[in-house]
Amino acid sequence: MTTDLSAPLTGAAASARDLVKIYGKDETEVRALDRVTIDLHVREFTAIMGPSGSGKSTLMHCLAALDTPTSGEAIVGGTTLGGLKDKELTTLRREQIGFVFQAFNLVPTLTAEENITLPLALAGRKPDPEWFDLVVDAVGLRDRLTHKPSEMSGGQQQRAACARALVSKPSIVFADEPTGNLDSTSGAEVLGFLRRSVDEFGQTIVMVSHDPVAASYADRVVFLADGKIVDELRNPDRDSILDAMARLTPAVG
């Protein structure tokens, strides 16, 4: 992969424009997103935080083409998702978006290597051997490629899921609580890899998390409350994130 990491950051890998998402109607209506506008810049690691029900997962799902907004626009790689048909959305998700989930979502009957290359196999494509080797070595799974998920630790399974997300060279990777099922050591390994994928490979990462330690790996933390963006931090550390969360708590209470 030939990414010029010395070049200035330009453009947005994904964007939301006046994004609204409403579930239910009348007395049961819930406005999960309330006119959210945000740019997620290329080659940046963004963490999205907020209390339960703040809209952080809904925002990620709309931007990742996993859910449809009620109004507004979700844009990935310059393409407005609302204008795409189902087949076009499937192709975009497969070719431009990588996913890392809290539950790993590995296929239990496949080896680590088969799980990593599964998105490409489904698309009828073969992995770039040089890129595959680079990703596998970066996640430290060279000696686990023939192992099935049941033969791997939780940290190894999540690192395989990270490799699967990157192997197709997507425009953006969405990670939903990727360390939620891991111990602190395994979680640090996964977060370290996500950080490296931005710094060394030029990847764009967007992570939903409730953990200030996890979010401290990001370049930028965006805070949501009641479906709106209410705060943002650049170059965060654990303490500045905790301070922002403390300021946010009275607002949502």
Number of C-alpha atoms within 10 A of each C-alpha: 10 6 11 10 13 6 7 9 11 9 14 19 22 23 23 22 15 16 24 24 22 14 12 9 9 6 6 8 10 15 20 23 28 19 19 20 16 16 13 21 19 21 26 23 24 24 29 24 27 27 17 12 16 21 26 29 20 20 24 20 16 22 25 25 19 13 13 18 24 14 16 17 23 26 21 22 18 12 14 15 21 15 12 12 10 9 9 12 17 13 13 20 18 18 16 17 22 26 24 24 21 15 17 21 14 21 13 12 12 15 20 29 20 19 24 27 21 21 20 18 13 10 11 8 12 13 17 13 10 9 15 20 14 16 23 23 13 15 22 16 20 14 9 18 15 14 16 19 23 11 14 14 12 19 21 21 23 29 29 30 26 28 29 27 24 27 23 24 20 19 21 28 24 23 22 22 18 26 26 16 16 18 11 14 9 18 21 17 19 24 21 14 20 28 20 15 22 19 15 13 20 18 23 26 27 24 27 24 23 18 17 19 19 24 25 21 21 25 19 20 28 19 24 25 23 20 24 21 22 13 16 16 17 13 11 19 18 14 12 15 21 15 10 15 18 11 12 18 12 8 10 12 5
